[in-house]
Amino acid sequence: ITMAKNYQVADLKADKGMTTARSNEHLRIATNGAYSRFISVNFDPSRVDINFEVTKGGRIIPVNKQESIPLRIKRNLKKRGIKDPNEKFKTRKEREEKGRRTIASFVLMGSRERMREMAFGNQQVNWQRGSDNSHVVCQEEFKRWAQDMYKFMADKFGEENIVAFVAHLDETTPHIHCSVLPITKENKFSWKQAFHGETKESYIREMYRFNDELAAVNEKYGLHRGESTQKTGARHRSTEQYRDWLDSIVRQNEEIVEACKKANIYDFIEA
């Protein structure tokens, strides 16, 4: 019997800022009932406490709920003397219509069964909604993987540009949210320079390279590079659409393989 491979997944979305709502979701902060509304088949409140962050130097800490991601961004920019180009826009609508892309939102993970194996090992986890899994603890292998992912992203885009690196182990597939400021060595916001996207072709080449380099790190965790979307015909999805899609089709091994192949390369995002 030929065993199906486990594939790495890297999803990238360009944002024009970080909203409080999204920050609350990443950090699992309850505000005006938003937390209870978020509870779904993909989310287990009894596992919230095992979520964690990776910070400077690859240090693992509990999720810092005292400092929102928008506040972290403001402090980061102030310390470096960099102005947010979207600061002049007073409303979210205006920023979305006229603003620049100032945050690269990555989701890093892999095939569901492999991520669960790394995160929970041989522990018994009840995946049925409403189950009590408060006994579950995060395994060291997942922590090491998260630290390696942090180092990779820090080396690739500059550690000073990572404003949040949060590991979620309370959903159906453990994963990481990494928020990166596209700031150059000259301390200027530039999506094109940060992601080498002067042209569509150069952007695609860089994303190929990104996935190749990521696969070299993921190899020791049994995660492999998938096929190009140029071959599979996969289309870009928003993070929410992507995760809903992934969760709906990875019920069986063959579906996991196909899903992760399709999700492994980014579409071109014009700067």
N, C-alpha and C positions, 0 to 999 in steps of 0.2 A: 504494500500500500504506500503510495506517495503522499507524504504529509504536505499540506498547504503551507506556503510561506506566510510569515507575519510581516506586514508592511508598515513603514513609517508614514505618518501623516503630518503635513505642515500646511496650515491654512493661513493666508495673509489677507487682511482687510485694511484699506487706507481710510483713516478717519480725520475729521477736521477739528477734533477736540475730544475730550473725555467727559461725558455727562455724569452727573451725580448718580443717576439711576444705574448706569453701567458700572460705575465704581462700586456701588452698593452690591450689585450682583457678584462682581469679582471677589469682593471682600466679605460677602455674606452678611451684610448689614441690614437689619430690619428697619424700614422707614414707612410709616403710614400704611401698614398692611402689605407693603410690596413683597416682603419676604414670604408671607403666607400665600400670596397669589402666585409666587414663583414655584411653589411646590407642585411637582408634576410626577409623572411616571419616571422621569429622568433624574429625580432628585431625592436624596435620603437624608432628612434632617438629623438622624441619629449618627451620621458619619461626618457632620460638619466640623467637629473638633479636631479631626485628623488632617484637615486641610493645612497647608503651610505656605510660607514664602521663602524664596531664596534671595538673599541680599548681598551687599558688597563682599567680595572675596569668596562667594559661594557658601556663605553661612546660612543655615536653615533656622528659621524662627517661626513661631506661631503667627497666624495672619494678624497684621497690625490694623485693627479696625478703628484706631484713634486718628489715623491720618489718611484722608481720602486720596485717591489717585490724582484728582484735579489739584489738590493742595500740594501733593508731592511734585507735580509738574511745575507749579508756580515757584516753589522753593528751589527746584533744580535750576530753572532758568534764571532766577534772581541771583543765585550763587555764581553762575557762570557769566552774568551780565548779558544775557540773550533776551531779546524781546519776542513775545509771542505774536506772530503776524496776524492772528485772528482776534487779538485782544480788543481791537477797535469795534468789533461787531457786538452789539448789545443784546441781540436775540439769537436763539439757536437757529431759527429759520434763516436769518440774514447770514449767519456764519456758514450754514450748509449751502446757501446759494452763491455766496461770494468769497468764502474763505479758502485757505490753502490746506493741503493735507499735512497735518502736523503730528500725527501719531500712526505708527505701524502696529496694528493689532494682530499678533500671531497666536495661533492655537497649535500646540505641539502635542502629538500623541502617536498611537499606533493601533494595530488591530486590537479589537476589544478584549479577546481572551488573553492575549499577551500582556496587555496593560493591567488587567485584573490580576494576572499571575504575579507580575512584578510588585503591584501595590499591596496585595493581600496574601500571597503565598498559599499555604494550605488551610488558612482560616475559613471557617464556615460563614458565608455571607448569604443572607436571604434577600434575593433581588425583588421579591414581591413588595409592592407599594404598601407603606405603613408598617413595615417590619422594623424590629428593634435590632440594630447592628452596633450598638454602643460599645460592645466588647471588642470590636475590630480595631487593630492598630496598623499603622503604615509600616511596611517592610523596608529594610535597609536598601534592597536593590532598587526600589523606586526612588528613594532619596538620592542614591548615587547617580541614577539616570537623570534626575532633575538637576543635580549639581553639574553634571556633564553638559546638559542642555544649556544651563546658565553660562558656563564657560564658553561654549560654542558661540552663543549669541553675543556675549561680551567681546570676544575676540573678533567677531564678524562686524559688529556695529558700534562697538565702544561701550564699555561698562557704564560710563557716565550717562549714556543715552537710555539705559534701561530704567524706567520709572516704576515698573511693577512686574513681578515675576511670581505668579500665584499658582500653586498646584491644587487642583480640585480632585478629591477622592470621594466626594459625596454624590457623584453622578454615575450613570450606568457604565461609562467608559472613563477611567481616570485620565486626566489631561492637564496641560499647563497653559495659562494665559500669560503671554509676554507682551508688554507694552513698550515700544521703542520710539524715541524721538528721532526723526530723520534729520539729524544735525551733523554737519560736516566738521572736519578738523579745523576749519576756519571759524567755527562757532556760528554757522549760519544754517537756517532751515532750508533744506533742498531735497525734495523727494527724489528728483532725478539723480543727483550725485550720490545720495545715500544708497540707492538701489540700482545705480548704473543703468538708468532708463532713458538715455538721450533719444533713443529710437525704440520702436517696438522690438526690433530684432536684438538689440543690445540688452534690453530688459529680459527677454526670454532666455538669452544666453546666460545671463547672470543667475536667473532662477534655476536653470539647469545645473549650473555650478553650485549654487546654494544647496540643492538637493543631493548632489554628489558628495559634497563635503559633510552634510548632515548624516548621510548614510554611512560615511566612514566612522562617525562617532557612534551611531546607533547599531553598528554591526555587532559589537560585543554584547549587546542586549537582545540579539536575535531579531532585530528589525531591519528590513531591507527596503531598498529604493523601488518604487513602483514604476509603471510605464508613463511616458509623456502623454498629456492630454491631446497632443497633436495626433497620437495614434488611437487613443481611446475615444476621442470626441467628447470628453467631459466638458461641461460648461461651468463657469464660475458661479458659486453660490455665496450668499451672505453667510456669516458664521452660524447664525441661528438656523438658516435653511440647511446648511451643510450638516450640522449636528443632528437635526431632525431626520434628515435623509439617511445619515450614517446609522442612526439608531434603529431606523425602520427596516434596514436591509441586511444588517450584520447578524441575523439570527442563526445563520448556518455558516460553516467554514468557507464554502465556496463563495458565498455572498460577501463575506469579509474581504476575501482576496480581491474580488472585482471592485468593491467599493473603495478600498484603499488605493488600488491602482488608479482609479479615476480621480481621486482626491489629492494626488501627490504633487501636481504641478499647478502653479498659479496662472491665472489669466493675466494678460497685460493690463495695467492700470495707467492711463495717461496722466502725466504730471501737469 
